[in-house]
Amino acid sequence: MLTSVHVTLLLHRVLQRHLAYLESVPAEHELMLAGLNSLIKISYVDDTEVFKSCLDYWQLFVADIFGSCTTHTLAGGLDCVRVTV
């Protein structure tokens, strides 16, 4: 039987390993968004282990976005991130 922990771990691994592919193929964008949306919904489950796994994925996701923006900015692309303190 699949529990929320199993589903979370499955989504975490699939998205972590295949996000670049899902982003690069326009036909797969809907699948990627469905997976991310499911992970958002699972984040609300009242289970510490599930929340930790979701948080771990979102940390990797944000680090990837930040790294991509930094790379594009350094390569002369548009500023992806503007940080003001």
N, C-alpha and C positions, 0 to 999 in steps of 0.2 A: 504494500500500500504506500502511495506517495504522500508524504507529509509536506507541510509548508517548508520545512528545512530542506528536504530533498529537492523540491521545485526551485527553491532559492539557489541552492548549490548548482543545480543544472543550468539555470539561467545565467548565473554568475560565470560559470565556466564557458558556456557557449558564447555569450556576449564578449567575454574577455578575449577569447581566442579567435573569434571570427568577426569582430566589430569592423576591422579595416575592410574586409571583404564586403560586409553588409553595407558599409558606407560607400564603397566604390561602385557597386552595381545598383543603378536606379530601380530596377525591378524588385530588389530586396529591401528597399527603404521601408516599405509597409511592415515587413516582417521584423525589421530592426526596431521600429517604433512600437510594435506590439510587445516585443520582448522587454523594452525599456519601460513601457507603461505597466506591464505585469509586475516588473520589479518594484516600481513605485507603489503599486497597490499592496504587494507583499510586505513592503516596508512598514505598513501600518499594523501588521500582525503583532499581537502582544506576546512576543517570544524573544528573549534576549539574544539567543543564538541566531535566529533569523535576522534580527535587526543588525547584529554585528556583521553578518555575511553581506547584507545589503549595503551597509556603510562601507565595507571593504571595497565592494564593486564601485560605488559612487566615488570613492577616493581615487581609484584607478582611472575612472572615466574622466573626472575633472583634471587629473594630472595629464592625461592624454590630450584633452582639449587645450590646456594651458601650454603644453609642449608644442602642439601644432601651431597655436597662435604665435608663440615665440619664434618658431622656425619661419613662419610666413613673414613676420615682422622683420626679422633679421635678413630675409631674402629680398626685402624691398616691397613686400606685399602690404596690404592694408593692415592697419592696427586692429588686432582682434580684441585686445583687452586694454582697457584704460583704467588704471588704478589711481585713485586719489586718496590721500591720507589727510 
